Amino acid sequence: MSRIYDQIKTSSELKDEGISSSEITRRCRRGLLYKIATNAYTPVQTWQSWDGRHRFMAQHVAFMKTHPQYVLSHSSAALWWGAPLLEAPAKMWVSSASSAVRSKPGVHVSRSRKEICDQAVLNQGLAVTTPLQTILDCCQSLPFLSALCVADYFLHHRLVPVAELRSALLKSGGRYSKQHQKIAEYMSEKSESPAETVARYLVMSWGLSRPEERKVIWVGRRYYRPDFLWEDAKVILEVDGDVKYSGAYGQPDHVLQKEVIRQRDLELRGYRFVRVRWSDLMNNPELVRKNLVDKGVR
C-alpha cells in the first residue's frame, strides 16, 4: 500500500516539485498524467498497470490526501490494513469527527465519531481506525462471513490480541450483539487464508465438532501442522489454495512433492484426508460435509 501512496501526488505536491497548474493540465492532455480525483494524479502508465483492487485503493489515497480531515474506517480501513474481503466494496468508507458532514458520491461518511477519529493511527501514510475498531465496525457493516474473515486476518497477524477482541465483542450491546457474540465464537487466530475461515465456518454451522487447527503432529524427526484435525476420528481437512502452487512458497513441483510425502507419512499413521479447494467450499459445500461425515466426523 505504501507504494501506491508514493505514486499519487496532489496538485500541491506536484507544484512543490516545480510542476505548475498549467503544466499539470498539459500533461493530462498529452496522456502523461491520469487524474484520479480532483487535485490528485498519477502517471498514466502507473494507472494502466494497476488491477481493479489497486485502482480502488488508489482512489482511497487520492481522497485521503485531498481530504485529510477524514479517517479511513470500516471496510476501507480493513483493506488498507491488508485484510481480505469476500466482496469488493461498492463505496469507500471514512469517518469524521464532525456532525455536519455528509456522504459523497462513492464515499460513505460516518459522522460524529470524534473519539474514534482521535484514536486513529497512521498506517502507510493514511489515517485509519485502530485494528480493534476496524473489526468492530466491520462486524456491524459487513455480512457475517466477510466480517469473520476480517477478524481472523487481524488475529492471525497479531494486530489485535485474541482476549482483547473477544472481550470487546462480548461486552458490546445493542442491535449487533448477537453478531458480535457469534464472531467471538467462530473466530480463530490460526486461520492463514479466507478459505480456511470459510471452511471452519461451514464445519461449525453444520453442527460438527470443532476441529483442532494447526496442531503439530510429529512423524519421526519431521512434524506437520494440518489445517484442521479431528484426532478422535483420525480425519484431516486440508484447504488447498492456488497460491500454494504458484511459486510463492518455492517451485510448484517441489511444493507438490512435499505435499505428497506429507500426506503419505500421515496416512501411514492412520490419518485420512479430505482435501478441498475454494471452489468446493463455495459451490459444493454439501459434498464437503458428506465426505467428512462419511469418514467419521461428528
BAMAR-861064 format. One line per 4 residues: number of its first residue (from 1); for each residue x, z negated, y of N, C-alpha, C. Coordinates in nm, 2 decimals, decimal comma, padded with zeros to 4 digits. Layout:
NUM	X Z Y X Z Y X Z Y | ...
This chain:
1	00,08 00,00 -00,12 00,00 00,00 00,00 00,09 00,00 00,13 | 00,20 -00,07 00,12 00,29 -00,07 00,24 00,34 00,07 00,28 | 00,35 00,15 00,17 00,40 00,29 00,20 00,29 00,37 00,28 | 00,16 00,35 00,24 00,05 00,41 00,32 00,05 00,36 00,46
5	00,07 00,23 00,47 00,07 00,17 00,61 00,17 00,23 00,70 | 00,29 00,25 00,65 00,40 00,30 00,73 00,38 00,45 00,76 | 00,30 00,52 00,69 00,29 00,66 00,71 00,17 00,70 00,81 | 00,10 00,59 00,86 -00,01 00,61 00,95 00,03 00,56 01,09
9	00,02 00,64 01,19 00,06 00,60 01,32 -00,06 00,61 01,42 | -00,06 00,51 01,50 -00,17 00,52 01,61 -00,11 00,60 01,73 | -00,20 00,64 01,82 -00,16 00,71 01,94 -00,05 00,63 02,01 | -00,07 00,50 02,02 00,03 00,42 02,09 00,16 00,42 02,02
13	00,17 00,41 01,89 00,29 00,41 01,81 00,36 00,55 01,83 | 00,29 00,66 01,83 00,34 00,79 01,85 00,40 00,80 01,99 | 00,33 00,75 02,09 00,38 00,75 02,23 00,51 00,67 02,24 | 00,52 00,56 02,17 00,65 00,49 02,17 00,76 00,57 02,11
17	00,73 00,66 02,02 00,83 00,75 01,96 00,86 00,87 02,05 | 00,80 00,88 02,17 00,82 00,99 02,26 00,73 01,10 02,24 | 00,62 01,08 02,17 00,52 01,19 02,15 00,40 01,17 02,24 | 00,38 01,26 02,33 00,27 01,24 02,43 00,14 01,27 02,37
21	00,03 01,24 02,45 -00,10 01,27 02,40 -00,12 01,42 02,39 | -00,07 01,50 02,48 -00,08 01,64 02,47 -00,01 01,70 02,35 | 00,11 01,64 02,32 00,18 01,68 02,20 00,11 01,65 02,07 | 00,05 01,53 02,07 -00,03 01,49 01,95 -00,14 01,60 01,93
25	-00,21 01,64 02,04 -00,32 01,74 02,03 -00,26 01,87 01,98 | -00,15 01,91 02,03 -00,09 02,04 01,98 -00,05 02,03 01,84 | 00,01 01,92 01,79 00,05 01,91 01,65 -00,08 01,91 01,56 | -00,18 01,85 01,61 -00,31 01,86 01,53 -00,36 02,00 01,51
29	-00,35 02,07 01,63 -00,40 02,21 01,63 -00,31 02,30 01,54 | -00,18 02,27 01,53 -00,09 02,35 01,46 -00,08 02,31 01,31 | -00,16 02,21 01,27 -00,17 02,17 01,13 -00,05 02,09 01,09 | 00,01 02,02 01,19 00,12 01,93 01,15 00,08 01,78 01,14
33	-00,02 01,74 01,22 -00,08 01,61 01,21 -00,22 01,61 01,17 | -00,26 01,51 01,09 -00,40 01,50 01,05 -00,46 01,38 01,11 | -00,57 01,40 01,18 -00,64 01,29 01,24 -00,73 01,21 01,15 | -00,69 01,09 01,10 -00,77 01,02 01,01 -00,89 00,95 01,07
37	-00,87 00,90 01,19 -00,97 00,84 01,27 -00,93 00,85 01,42 | -01,02 00,80 01,51 -00,98 00,81 01,65 -00,85 00,73 01,67 | -00,75 00,80 01,73 -00,62 00,74 01,76 -00,54 00,70 01,64 | -00,56 00,76 01,52 -00,48 00,73 01,40 -00,45 00,86 01,33
41	-00,32 00,88 01,30 -00,28 01,01 01,25 -00,17 00,99 01,13 | -00,16 01,09 01,06 -00,06 01,10 00,95 -00,02 01,25 00,94 | 00,10 01,28 00,89 00,14 01,42 00,87 00,04 01,49 00,77 | 00,01 01,61 00,80 -00,09 01,68 00,72 -00,04 01,69 00,57
45	00,09 01,71 00,55 00,14 01,72 00,41 00,12 01,59 00,34 | 00,14 01,48 00,41 00,12 01,35 00,35 -00,03 01,33 00,31 | -00,12 01,37 00,40 -00,26 01,35 00,37 -00,30 01,44 00,25 | -00,25 01,56 00,24 -00,28 01,65 00,13 -00,22 01,60 00,00
49	-00,12 01,52 00,01 -00,05 01,47 -00,12 -00,13 01,35 -00,18 | -00,21 01,29 -00,10 -00,29 01,17 -00,14 -00,41 01,21 -00,22 | -00,44 01,13 -00,33 -00,56 01,14 -00,40 -00,67 01,07 -00,33 | -00,79 01,07 -00,39 -00,91 01,01 -00,32 -00,89 00,86 -00,29
53	-00,83 00,79 -00,39 -00,81 00,64 -00,36 -00,71 00,62 -00,25 | -00,60 00,70 -00,24 -00,50 00,68 -00,14 -00,56 00,71 00,00 | -00,65 00,82 00,00 -00,71 00,86 00,13 -00,81 00,75 00,17 | -00,88 00,69 00,08 -00,97 00,58 00,12 -00,90 00,46 00,17
57	-00,78 00,43 00,11 -00,70 00,32 00,17 -00,64 00,36 00,30 | -00,60 00,48 00,32 -00,55 00,53 00,44 -00,65 00,51 00,56 | -00,78 00,53 00,52 -00,89 00,51 00,62 -00,90 00,36 00,66 | -00,87 00,28 00,56 -00,86 00,13 00,59 -00,75 00,10 00,69
61	-00,64 00,16 00,67 -00,52 00,13 00,76 -00,55 00,19 00,89 | -00,61 00,31 00,90 -00,64 00,37 01,03 -00,74 00,28 01,11 | -00,84 00,23 01,04 -00,94 00,15 01,11 -00,88 00,02 01,15 | -00,80 -00,05 01,07 -00,75 -00,18 01,10 -00,64 -00,17 01,21
65	-00,56 -00,06 01,21 -00,46 -00,05 01,31 -00,52 -00,03 01,45 | -00,64 00,03 01,45 -00,70 00,06 01,58 -00,81 -00,04 01,61 | -00,84 -00,14 01,52 -00,94 -00,24 01,54 -00,88 -00,38 01,49 | -00,77 -00,43 01,55 -00,70 -00,54 01,49 -00,78 -00,67 01,50
69	-00,90 -00,67 01,56 -00,98 -00,79 01,57 -01,05 -00,82 01,44 | -01,05 -00,73 01,35 -01,12 -00,74 01,22 -01,03 -00,79 01,11 | -01,09 -00,83 01,00 -01,02 -00,88 00,88 -01,08 -00,80 00,76 | -00,99 -00,74 00,68 -01,04 -00,68 00,55 -01,10 -00,79 00,46
73	-01,22 -00,76 00,41 -01,28 -00,86 00,32 -01,36 -00,79 00,21 | -01,41 -00,87 00,12 -01,50 -00,82 00,01 -01,42 -00,72 -00,07 | -01,49 -00,60 -00,11 -01,42 -00,50 -00,19 -01,30 -00,44 -00,13 | -01,30 -00,43 00,00 -01,19 -00,37 00,07 -01,06 -00,46 00,06
77	-01,08 -00,59 00,07 -00,97 -00,68 00,06 -00,92 -00,68 -00,09 | -01,02 -00,67 -00,18 -00,98 -00,67 -00,32 -00,89 -00,55 -00,35 | -00,93 -00,43 -00,30 -00,85 -00,31 -00,31 -00,71 -00,32 -00,25 | -00,71 -00,38 -00,13 -00,58 -00,39 -00,06 -00,49 -00,49 -00,14
81	-00,54 -00,59 -00,20 -00,46 -00,68 -00,28 -00,42 -00,61 -00,41 | -00,48 -00,50 -00,44 -00,44 -00,42 -00,57 -00,53 -00,44 -00,68 | -00,65 -00,51 -00,66 -00,74 -00,53 -00,77 -00,82 -00,40 -00,81 | -00,85 -00,38 -00,93 -00,93 -00,27 -00,98 -01,08 -00,29 -00,95
85	-01,14 -00,18 -00,91 -01,29 -00,18 -00,90 -01,34 -00,08 -01,00 | -01,45 -00,11 -01,07 -01,51 -00,02 -01,16 -01,57 00,10 -01,10 | -01,62 00,09 -00,97 -01,68 00,20 -00,90 -01,62 00,20 -00,76 | -01,60 00,32 -00,71 -01,54 00,34 -00,57 -01,64 00,29 -00,47
89	-01,60 00,21 -00,38 -01,70 00,16 -00,28 -01,75 00,27 -00,19 | -01,87 00,26 -00,15 -01,93 00,36 -00,06 -01,88 00,34 00,09 | -01,84 00,22 00,12 -01,80 00,19 00,26 -01,68 00,09 00,26 | -01,61 00,10 00,37 -01,51 -00,01 00,40 -01,58 -00,14 00,43
93	-01,52 -00,25 00,40 -01,59 -00,38 00,43 -01,49 -00,47 00,51 | -01,53 -00,51 00,63 -01,45 -00,60 00,71 -01,53 -00,72 00,75 | -01,46 -00,82 00,80 -01,53 -00,94 00,86 -01,48 -00,96 01,00 | -01,57 -01,03 01,08 -01,54 -01,06 01,21 -01,58 -01,20 01,25
97	-01,50 -01,26 01,34 -01,54 -01,40 01,38 -01,66 -01,39 01,48 | -01,67 -01,28 01,54 -01,78 -01,26 01,64 -01,92 -01,25 01,58 | -02,02 -01,29 01,65 -02,16 -01,28 01,61 -02,22 -01,15 01,67 | -02,15 -01,09 01,77 -02,21 -00,98 01,84 -02,18 -00,84 01,79
101	-02,09 -00,83 01,69 -02,05 -00,70 01,64 -02,16 -00,65 01,54 | -02,15 -00,52 01,52 -02,25 -00,46 01,43 -02,17 -00,36 01,33 | -02,23 -00,34 01,22 -02,17 -00,24 01,12 -02,17 -00,10 01,19 | -02,07 -00,02 01,14 -02,05 00,11 01,20 -02,06 00,21 01,08
105	-02,07 00,34 01,12 -02,08 00,44 01,01 -01,96 00,43 00,92 | -01,98 00,41 00,79 -01,87 00,40 00,70 -01,80 00,26 00,69 | -01,85 00,17 00,78 -01,78 00,04 00,78 -01,89 -00,07 00,78 | -01,89 -00,15 00,68 -01,98 -00,27 00,68 -01,91 -00,39 00,74
109	-01,97 -00,45 00,84 -01,92 -00,56 00,91 -01,99 -00,69 00,87 | -01,92 -00,79 00,82 -01,98 -00,93 00,80 -01,94 -01,01 00,92 | -02,04 -01,05 01,00 -02,01 -01,12 01,13 -02,02 -01,27 01,12 | -01,98 -01,34 01,23 -01,99 -01,49 01,24 -01,91 -01,55 01,12
113	-01,79 -01,51 01,10 -01,71 -01,57 00,99 -01,58 -01,62 01,05 | -01,59 -01,70 01,15 -01,47 -01,74 01,22 -01,38 -01,82 01,14 | -01,43 -01,92 01,06 -01,34 -02,00 00,98 -01,27 -01,91 00,87 | -01,34 -01,82 00,81 -01,28 -01,73 00,71 -01,18 -01,64 00,77
117	-01,21 -01,59 00,89 -01,11 -01,50 00,96 -00,99 -01,58 01,01 | -01,01 -01,70 01,05 -00,89 -01,78 01,09 -00,80 -01,81 00,97 | -00,85 -01,81 00,85 -00,77 -01,84 00,73 -00,71 -01,71 00,67 | -00,74 -01,60 00,73 -00,69 -01,47 00,68 -00,54 -01,47 00,68
121	-00,48 -01,39 00,59 -00,34 -01,38 00,57 -00,30 -01,23 00,59 | -00,17 -01,21 00,62 -00,11 -01,08 00,64 -00,06 -01,03 00,51 | -00,11 -00,92 00,46 -00,07 -00,86 00,33 -00,03 -00,71 00,36 | 00,09 -00,68 00,34 00,14 -00,54 00,36 00,09 -00,48 00,49
125	00,10 -00,56 00,60 00,07 -00,51 00,73 -00,07 -00,53 00,78 | -00,17 -00,57 00,69 -00,30 -00,58 00,73 -00,36 -00,73 00,71 | -00,44 -00,77 00,80 -00,51 -00,90 00,79 -00,62 -00,89 00,68 | -00,61 -00,97 00,58 -00,71 -00,97 00,47 -00,75 -01,12 00,44
129	-00,87 -01,13 00,38 -00,91 -01,26 00,34 -00,82 -01,31 00,23 | -00,81 -01,44 00,21 -00,73 -01,50 00,11 -00,78 -01,46 -00,03 | -00,69 -01,46 -00,13 -00,73 -01,43 -00,26 -00,86 -01,50 -00,31 | -00,86 -01,63 -00,29 -00,98 -01,71 -00,33 -01,11 -01,66 -00,26
133	-01,10 -01,64 -00,13 -01,22 -01,60 -00,05 -01,26 -01,46 -00,09 | -01,16 -01,37 -00,12 -01,19 -01,24 -00,17 -01,27 -01,24 -00,29 | -01,23 -01,32 -00,39 -01,30 -01,33 -00,52 -01,44 -01,38 -00,49 | -01,46 -01,48 -00,41 -01,59 -01,54 -00,38 -01,68 -01,43 -00,32
137	-01,62 -01,36 -00,22 -01,70 -01,25 -00,16 -01,74 -01,14 -00,26 | -01,65 -01,11 -00,34 -01,68 -01,00 -00,44 -01,79 -01,05 -00,54 | -01,78 -01,18 -00,57 -01,89 -01,23 -00,67 -02,03 -01,23 -00,60 | -02,03 -01,22 -00,47 -02,16 -01,22 -00,40 -02,20 -01,07 -00,36
141	-02,11 -00,98 -00,37 -02,14 -00,84 -00,32 -02,12 -00,73 -00,43 | -02,06 -00,76 -00,54 -02,04 -00,66 -00,65 -02,13 -00,70 -00,77 | -02,15 -00,60 -00,85 -02,22 -00,62 -00,98 -02,13 -00,72 -01,06 | -02,19 -00,79 -01,16 -02,12 -00,90 -01,23 -01,99 -00,85 -01,29
145	-01,99 -00,74 -01,36 -01,88 -00,69 -01,44 -01,76 -00,65 -01,34 | -01,80 -00,59 -01,23 -01,69 -00,55 -01,13 -01,63 -00,67 -01,07 | -01,71 -00,77 -01,04 -01,66 -00,90 -00,99 -01,57 -00,97 -01,09 | -01,61 -00,96 -01,22 -01,53 -01,03 -01,32 -01,39 -00,96 -01,33
149	-01,39 -00,83 -01,32 -01,26 -00,76 -01,32 -01,17 -00,80 -01,20 | -01,23 -00,82 -01,09 -01,16 -00,87 -00,97 -01,10 -01,01 -00,99 | -01,19 -01,10 -01,04 -01,14 -01,23 -01,07 -01,03 -01,23 -01,17 | -01,04 -01,16 -01,28 -00,94 -01,15 -01,38 -00,80 -01,10 -01,32
153	-00,81 -01,00 -01,24 -00,69 -00,95 -01,17 -00,62 -01,06 -01,09 | -00,69 -01,13 -01,01 -00,62 -01,23 -00,93 -00,57 -01,34 -01,01 | -00,64 -01,38 -01,12 -00,59 -01,48 -01,20 -00,46 -01,44 -01,28 | -00,47 -01,32 -01,33 -00,36 -01,27 -01,41 -00,23 -01,26 -01,33
157	-00,24 -01,22 -01,20 -00,13 -01,20 -01,11 -00,09 -01,33 -01,04 | -00,16 -01,44 -01,08 -00,13 -01,58 -01,03 -00,14 -01,58 -00,88 | -00,24 -01,51 -00,83 -00,27 -01,52 -00,69 -00,36 -01,64 -00,66 | -00,43 -01,68 -00,76 -00,52 -01,80 -00,75 -00,51 -01,88 -00,88
161	-00,49 -02,01 -00,87 -00,49 -02,09 -00,99 -00,62 -02,09 -01,06 | -00,62 -02,09 -01,19 -00,75 -02,09 -01,26 -00,84 -02,21 -01,22 | -00,78 -02,33 -01,22 -00,86 -02,45 -01,19 -00,92 -02,44 -01,05 | -00,84 -02,39 -00,95 -00,89 -02,38 -00,82 -01,01 -02,29 -00,81
165	-01,00 -02,17 -00,88 -01,11 -02,07 -00,87 -01,23 -02,13 -00,95 | -01,21 -02,19 -01,06 -01,32 -02,24 -01,14 -01,40 -02,35 -01,06 | -01,32 -02,44 -00,99 -01,38 -02,54 -00,91 -01,46 -02,48 -00,80 | -01,41 -02,38 -00,73 -01,48 -02,32 -00,62 -01,61 -02,25 -00,66
169	-01,60 -02,19 -00,78 -01,72 -02,12 -00,83 -01,83 -02,22 -00,87 | -01,79 -02,32 -00,94 -01,89 -02,42 -00,99 -01,95 -02,50 -00,89 | -01,88 -02,53 -00,78 -01,94 -02,61 -00,67 -02,02 -02,53 -00,57 | -02,02 -02,40 -00,58 -02,10 -02,32 -00,48 -02,25 -02,32 -00,52
173	-02,33 -02,33 -00,42 -02,47 -02,33 -00,45 -02,54 -02,21 -00,39 | -02,67 -02,21 -00,37 -02,74 -02,10 -00,32 -02,78 -01,99 -00,42 | -02,81 -01,88 -00,36 -02,87 -01,77 -00,45 -02,76 -01,71 -00,54 | -02,64 -01,73 -00,52 -02,53 -01,68 -00,61 -02,48 -01,78 -00,71
177	-02,53 -01,89 -00,72 -02,48 -02,00 -00,80 -02,47 -01,96 -00,95 | -02,58 -01,89 -01,00 -02,58 -01,85 -01,14 -02,47 -01,75 -01,17 | -02,45 -01,65 -01,07 -02,35 -01,55 -01,09 -02,21 -01,62 -01,09 | -02,19 -01,71 -01,00 -02,06 -01,78 -00,99 -02,04 -01,86 -01,12
181	-02,14 -01,93 -01,17 -02,12 -02,00 -01,30 -02,08 -01,91 -01,41 | -02,14 -01,80 -01,42 -02,12 -01,70 -01,53 -01,98 -01,64 -01,51 | -01,93 -01,62 -01,39 -01,80 -01,57 -01,37 -01,70 -01,68 -01,42 | -01,72 -01,80 -01,39 -01,64 -01,91 -01,43 -01,63 -01,92 -01,58
185	-01,74 -01,89 -01,65 -01,74 -01,90 -01,79 -01,67 -01,78 -01,86 | -01,68 -01,66 -01,80 -01,63 -01,54 -01,86 -01,49 -01,51 -01,82 | -01,44 -01,55 -01,71 -01,31 -01,51 -01,66 -01,19 -01,56 -01,74 | -01,08 -01,49 -01,73 -00,96 -01,52 -01,80 -00,84 -01,48 -01,73
189	-00,73 -01,56 -01,73 -00,61 -01,52 -01,66 -00,52 -01,43 -01,75 | -00,56 -01,41 -01,88 -00,48 -01,34 -01,97 -00,51 -01,19 -01,98 | -00,61 -01,14 -01,91 -00,65 -01,00 -01,91 -00,55 -00,92 -01,84 | -00,50 -00,81 -01,90 -00,40 -00,73 -01,84 -00,46 -00,60 -01,78
193	-00,59 -00,57 -01,80 -00,65 -00,45 -01,76 -00,80 -00,47 -01,75 | -00,87 -00,38 -01,67 -01,01 -00,39 -01,67 -01,07 -00,36 -01,81 | -01,01 -00,28 -01,89 -01,06 -00,25 -02,02 -01,07 -00,38 -02,11 | -00,97 -00,47 -02,09 -00,97 -00,59 -02,17 -01,07 -00,69 -02,11
197	-01,09 -00,68 -01,98 -01,20 -00,76 -01,92 -01,34 -00,72 -01,97 | -01,36 -00,59 -01,98 -01,49 -00,53 -02,03 -01,50 -00,57 -02,18 | -01,40 -00,56 -02,26 -01,41 -00,60 -02,40 -01,45 -00,74 -02,42 | -01,39 -00,83 -02,34 -01,42 -00,98 -02,35 -01,57 -01,00 -02,31
201	-01,61 -00,93 -02,20 -01,74 -00,94 -02,15 -01,84 -00,90 -02,26 | -01,82 -00,79 -02,33 -01,91 -00,74 -02,43 -01,91 -00,84 -02,55 | -01,80 -00,89 -02,59 -01,79 -00,98 -02,70 -01,88 -01,10 -02,67 | -01,86 -01,16 -02,55 -01,93 -01,28 -02,52 -02,08 -01,25 -02,50
205	-02,11 -01,14 -02,44 -02,26 -01,10 -02,42 -02,33 -01,08 -02,55 | -02,26 -01,04 -02,65 -02,32 -01,02 -02,78 -02,34 -01,15 -02,85 | -02,29 -01,26 -02,80 -02,31 -01,39 -02,86 -02,20 -01,42 -02,97 | -02,10 -01,33 -02,98 -02,00 -01,36 -03,08 -01,90 -01,47 -03,03
209	-01,83 -01,53 -03,13 -01,74 -01,63 -03,09 -01,63 -01,58 -03,00 | -01,59 -01,66 -02,90 -01,49 -01,61 -02,81 -01,35 -01,61 -02,88 | -01,28 -01,49 -02,87 -01,15 -01,48 -02,94 -01,04 -01,55 -02,86 | -00,93 -01,57 -02,92 -00,81 -01,61 -02,85 -00,74 -01,49 -02,80
213	-00,69 -01,50 -02,68 -00,63 -01,39 -02,61 -00,48 -01,41 -02,60 | -00,40 -01,31 -02,64 -00,26 -01,31 -02,63 -00,19 -01,42 -02,71 | -00,26 -01,46 -02,82 -00,20 -01,57 -02,90 -00,07 -01,52 -02,97 | 00,03 -01,59 -02,97 00,16 -01,55 -03,03 00,15 -01,56 -03,18
217	00,18 -01,45 -03,25 00,19 -01,46 -03,40 00,33 -01,42 -03,44 | 00,40 -01,51 -03,51 00,53 -01,48 -03,55 00,53 -01,41 -03,68 | 00,61 -01,31 -03,69 00,64 -01,23 -03,82 00,79 -01,22 -03,83 | 00,84 -01,31 -03,92 00,99 -01,32 -03,93 01,05 -01,36 -03,79
221	01,14 -01,28 -03,75 01,20 -01,31 -03,62 01,13 -01,24 -03,50 | 01,03 -01,17 -03,53 00,95 -01,10 -03,43 00,82 -01,17 -03,40 | 00,77 -01,16 -03,28 00,64 -01,21 -03,25 00,56 -01,11 -03,18 | 00,43 -01,12 -03,21 00,33 -01,03 -03,15 00,22 -01,11 -03,07
225	00,17 -01,04 -02,97 00,06 -01,10 -02,89 -00,06 -01,01 -02,89 | -00,15 -01,01 -02,99 -00,26 -00,92 -02,99 -00,36 -00,95 -02,87 | -00,43 -00,85 -02,83 -00,52 -00,86 -02,72 -00,62 -00,97 -02,75 | -00,69 -00,96 -02,86 -00,79 -01,06 -02,90 -00,78 -01,09 -03,05
229	-00,79 -01,22 -03,08 -00,77 -01,26 -03,22 -00,88 -01,36 -03,26 | -00,94 -01,33 -03,37 -01,03 -01,43 -03,44 -00,95 -01,47 -03,57 | -00,88 -01,59 -03,56 -00,79 -01,63 -03,66 -00,87 -01,66 -03,79 | -00,99 -01,72 -03,78 -01,07 -01,76 -03,90 -01,11 -01,63 -03,98
233	-01,14 -01,53 -03,91 -01,18 -01,40 -03,97 -01,06 -01,31 -04,00 | -00,95 -01,34 -03,94 -00,83 -01,26 -03,95 -00,85 -01,12 -03,90 | -00,92 -01,12 -03,78 -00,95 -00,99 -03,72 -00,88 -00,98 -03,58 | -00,83 -00,87 -03,55 -00,76 -00,84 -03,42 -00,83 -00,73 -03,35
237	-00,87 -00,75 -03,23 -00,92 -00,64 -03,15 -00,82 -00,59 -03,05 | -00,78 -00,47 -03,06 -00,68 -00,41 -02,96 -00,75 -00,31 -02,87 | -00,72 -00,32 -02,74 -00,78 -00,23 -02,65 -00,66 -00,14 -02,60 | -00,67 -00,02 -02,65 -00,56 00,08 -02,61 -00,59 00,15 -02,48
241	-00,50 00,14 -02,39 -00,51 00,21 -02,26 -00,42 00,33 -02,26 | -00,46 00,44 -02,18 -00,38 00,56 -02,17 -00,24 00,53 -02,11 | -00,24 00,43 -02,02 -00,11 00,40 -01,96 00,00 00,36 -02,06 | -00,05 00,30 -02,17 00,05 00,25 -02,27 00,13 00,37 -02,33
245	00,07 00,49 -02,34 00,14 00,60 -02,39 00,17 00,71 -02,29 | 00,17 00,67 -02,16 00,20 00,76 -02,05 00,35 00,77 -02,02 | 00,43 00,68 -02,08 00,57 00,68 -02,04 00,60 00,56 -01,95 | 00,50 00,49 -01,91 00,52 00,38 -01,82 00,60 00,26 -01,89
249	00,58 00,25 -02,02 00,65 00,15 -02,10 00,75 00,20 -02,19 | 00,81 00,32 -02,16 00,91 00,38 -02,24 00,86 00,51 -02,30 | 00,94 00,58 -02,37 00,90 00,71 -02,43 00,77 00,70 -02,52 | 00,67 00,78 -02,50 00,55 00,77 -02,57 00,57 00,76 -02,72
253	00,66 00,85 -02,78 00,68 00,84 -02,92 00,73 00,71 -02,97 | 00,82 00,65 -02,89 00,88 00,53 -02,92 00,78 00,41 -02,91 | 00,70 00,42 -02,81 00,59 00,32 -02,80 00,50 00,32 -02,91 | 00,46 00,45 -02,95 00,36 00,46 -03,06 00,42 00,42 -03,19
257	00,55 00,44 -03,21 00,62 00,40 -03,33 00,62 00,24 -03,34 | 00,65 00,18 -03,23 00,64 00,03 -03,22 00,51 -00,02 -03,25 | 00,40 00,05 -03,20 00,26 00,00 -03,23 00,23 00,01 -03,38 | 00,28 00,12 -03,45 00,26 00,14 -03,59 00,33 00,03 -03,67
261	00,45 00,00 -03,63 00,53 -00,11 -03,70 00,46 -00,24 -03,68 | 00,42 -00,26 -03,56 00,35 -00,39 -03,53 00,22 -00,41 -03,61 | 00,14 -00,30 -03,61 00,01 -00,31 -03,69 00,04 -00,33 -03,84 | 00,14 -00,26 -03,89 00,17 -00,27 -04,03 00,22 -00,41 -04,07
265	00,30 -00,47 -03,98 00,35 -00,61 -04,00 00,24 -00,71 -04,01 | 00,14 -00,69 -03,92 00,03 -00,79 -03,92 -00,07 -00,76 -04,03 | -00,09 -00,63 -04,07 -00,18 -00,60 -04,18 -00,12 -00,66 -04,31 | 00,01 -00,66 -04,33 00,07 -00,71 -04,45 00,05 -00,86 -04,46
269	00,01 -00,92 -04,35 -00,02 -01,07 -04,35 -00,17 -01,10 -04,35 | -00,24 -00,99 -04,38 -00,39 -01,01 -04,39 -00,48 -00,99 -04,27 | -00,41 -00,95 -04,16 -00,50 -00,92 -04,04 -00,56 -00,78 -04,05 | -00,68 -00,77 -04,00 -00,75 -00,64 -03,99 -00,77 -00,61 -03,85
273	-00,76 -00,48 -03,82 -00,76 -00,43 -03,68 -00,89 -00,35 -03,65 | -00,94 -00,38 -03,53 -01,04 -00,29 -03,47 -00,97 -00,24 -03,34 | -00,95 -00,11 -03,33 -00,88 -00,05 -03,21 -00,99 00,02 -03,13 | -00,99 00,00 -03,00 -01,09 00,07 -02,92 -01,02 00,12 -02,79
277	-01,08 00,22 -02,73 -01,04 00,27 -02,60 -01,15 00,25 -02,50 | -01,11 00,28 -02,38 -01,21 00,27 -02,27 -01,34 00,34 -02,30 | -01,33 00,46 -02,35 -01,45 00,54 -02,38 -01,54 00,47 -02,48 | -01,47 00,40 -02,58 -01,55 00,33 -02,68 -01,63 00,22 -02,62
281	-01,57 00,15 -02,53 -01,63 00,03 -02,46 -01,75 00,08 -02,37 | -01,73 00,19 -02,30 -01,83 00,24 -02,21 -01,94 00,32 -02,28 | -01,90 00,40 -02,38 -02,00 00,49 -02,44 -02,06 00,45 -02,57 | -01,98 00,37 -02,65 -02,02 00,33 -02,78 -02,00 00,18 -02,81
285	-02,05 00,10 -02,72 -02,02 -00,05 -02,74 -02,09 -00,10 -02,87 | -02,20 -00,05 -02,91 -02,27 -00,10 -03,03 -02,19 -00,07 -03,15 | -02,11 00,04 -03,15 -02,03 00,07 -03,27 -01,91 -00,03 -03,27 | -01,86 -00,07 -03,16 -01,75 -00,17 -03,15 -01,81 -00,30 -03,21
289	-01,93 -00,34 -03,16 -01,98 -00,46 -03,22 -02,00 -00,46 -03,37 | -02,05 -00,35 -03,42 -02,07 -00,33 -03,56 -01,94 -00,34 -03,64 | -01,83 -00,28 -03,59 -01,70 -00,29 -03,65 -01,65 -00,43 -03,66 | -01,67 -00,51 -03,55 -01,63 -00,65 -03,55 -01,71 -00,73 -03,65
293	-01,84 -00,71 -03,65 -01,93 -00,79 -03,74 -01,90 -00,76 -03,88 | -01,88 -00,63 -03,91 -01,85 -00,58 -04,05 -01,72 -00,64 -04,10 | -01,63 -00,68 -04,01 -01,51 -00,74 -04,05 -01,51 -00,89 -04,06 | -01,63 -00,94 -04,02 -01,64 -01,09 -04,04 -01,65 -01,17 -03,91
297	-01,64 -01,11 -03,79 -01,65 -01,18 -03,67 -01,79 -01,23 -03,65 | -01,81 -01,35 -03,62 -01,94 -01,41 -03,60 -01,95 -01,48 -03,46
